[in-house]
Amino acid sequence: MRPLSLIGFLAPALVFAKASGEHEGVSRGATDLFTLGGFPISNSILTTWIIAVLIIVGVRLAVGTPKLIPGKGQAVVEGLAQGLRDALEPIVGKQMIGKTFPLLCGFFVFILLMNWSGLLPGVGTVKYQHDGHWLDAIRPANSDLNTTLALSVVSFLAWTYFVLRYAGVRVLVFDLFGNKADRKEIGWGMWILLSFIFLGVGGIEVVSIAFRLISLSFRLFGNVFGGENLIHSLGGIAPYVIPAIAGLLEVLVGLIQAFVFTLLSAVYIGLICNHEGGHDEEHAH
């Protein structure tokens, strides 16, 4: 599709789509709205930028200048952050929580607000007509597979960095392929046999790690995309009441999916880095 100009995006062609045989709800693909520096900006990217600005401005307004004796806004932000930190610390370990928490907290807050963005008035319903088709002017960012895949890539790259930086290649290889049996207890013959089994299991684990990109992105995308279209479909059956109930359910689903994504990212890191006496202590300073 040809990118639209920013003027065209803001023009009065924006309307609330009516039920007239056109697709209602969130479309499967993102729509390019305008170009910026030669790069097309889609409706999903626009939503992502809006959410990012809201997070930055909201936290700054709530906290202001951090004080030793926190005000109400700072106390609320610190309390929420501390609660999330307490939930994640047993998973990634005390040595790693300080290093990974900024990333994990960012995942949770950003994904949560992007999930809930679909409940805002106009998101997924304000459309414009182009080439005879009704297209979304703004859509929930996580209902676009490109966004959830990008989040999965960031999670995967972060896992790679933390594991190699704080555990090391040797620990990673042993965790994947190493023989964890006690040679003195089972004898050489059984130990060698188990070594081949552990090598095979390690190969399966490598495939599993690679598929995290797919599982993380498709899980988040499927839940958000399906929920958004369910609300719009129910609106055509029984306006107001049933969509409102479904919207309340989506609030819970959005919260759960944000926590699941954050939790799984923490679990992947903690599985290898959360070892007593490992390289964590070596790099603690």
Steps between C-alpha positions, in 0.01 A plus 500: 500500500628851424591690818257776582610849582462636853253754365292222353506320833367803685241590237125475560498167318529342845171344594356234725451200276144378464380151444470494125679185395842648582731339755426626851745480786875474469638393164764227474769726358637839598431802278760756397375847591783729390873504443766650726851537365419256223372234742130402499327553835217256561203536734663247735821704518297814569325328791837378631640854498192636675524236773873566546439874539214438744724277716782756509275799565280311747790380714667840492179675608432244772851490643633845418837546668564183708512576871629308799154527652282416199182682413180318407587458131854384570375261770251342259760455225759363742244267658397354165862462391595337831209256474607394152863473613402279793308271264790467255793480744454129591500417129808684375683490833628767737821544299314564174189692605676836512646448153185368333223691679509816282441283193237279662315795654507675162354190335215475750394865501539550124320180400223557757419848371519385138258216581259741668531758223244307299235587759535873438220665299581514130780243504408237243179682407620828347566423135565680174424406143782438255472339156147392583595324824448594864831496688585546867623847589629377835518151642629321811873451444500141630231401252774534237729195477791727404484668843483178701778348290717806567438461874597132474821590318590749775430233763713245313792740454479599867506133601807444283680799651423417864588133461830561321591798721417362842506121453745451215525273199627207709199509733262534204651204313502283812142595582390397151718198424689413817461169682346584836530146640750412772762278339611354833151374580398353162835386356679581175283288270168651603656848514618474137158373391330789678739743331352410160151542641586842641644600161171410334300683764728801451422502129128503579558782748677709235197462273276593792702816567473602135123447507466742791486775240188341356334396825542837673387706202207281388363455852484875562378582149230232501351603833492872423386468138233244587373702795472822300302337220282315748396829661415654162308189390298494821423869450315411182288244685413689818644852522626650827426227757676191368800695356538671839518162674747373239702819550529430872621153415757647261634715786579178686635326189723798420643493852559125491665506157734784601601309811539171309734659245705662778500184711615277215780743414608486864476120510719460191769719655471346845523141377867551414612808693335416834770260623671523833871552475477581130640794309250732658729563794795552271325783316303635795726802519 
